[in-house]
Amino acid sequence: MLQDDAAAADDRGFTQVLKEQFIQGGAGFMGIVLLCLILGLAVAIERIIYLNMASTNTTKLKQQVEDALASGGVEAAKEVCRNTKGPVASIYYQGLDRAGESIESAEKAVVAYGGVQMGQLEKNVSWLSLFIAIAPMLGFMGTVIGMIQAFQKISAVGNLSASLIAGDIQVALLTTVFGLITAIILQIFYNYIIAKIDSIVNDMEDSSIILIDMLVDHKK
């Protein structure tokens, strides 16, 4: 009999079983957990697309700007930056735009605009961390409520019956499981996004130093 039940579960497939378990968990808390997963994935996908578009081959850009400075001056270097996407190219442009004033002005512009670009890279990431924190909390809350309902039934009937409270306990545990699954999925995306941001920020800082050195050499 147990083998027949296991075979039937296999025939339904993982997606069908998951759907049934989700429905059994109750529409209240499970719906909120699902909403956290959907919103979290939307933020994660948007950030990943933005960060991939913001990535720049800094070595190639540095060489192009250096060659443009040597052959056509600051305006030619600015044109190279205008035709290149990404925060590094934008920082280069801001520094070159202030190069006519002084090296100190160019350095201040690079630092100030670097902060602006960093804010753009980290935009909406806090929402992702919020969903990671909320999902398991909602799952645990569903578990606590399910256990309370189970004990209320025991108190009302006056005896402990497994069949009486099994449904409430199952609902309680399912909410925790789905809350943890949601948090784990979003945590993987969050770590990838943070690593990507750190990589771009390091490129921005290194490129800023290189740009100032190039401007100093160009002034000589």
Salt bridges, closest charged atoms under 4 A:
GLU20 OE1 - ARG12 NH1 2.31
GLU46 OE1 - ARG47 NE 2.86
GLU66 OE1 - LYS62 NZ 3.28
GLU75 OE2 - LYS78 NZ 3.46
GLU79 OE1 - ARG82 NH2 2.75
ASP97 OD1 - LYS78 NZ 2.92
ASP97 OD2 - ARG98 NH1 3.06
ASP168 OD2 - LYS153 NZ 3.17
ASP217 OD1 - LYS220 NZ 3.88
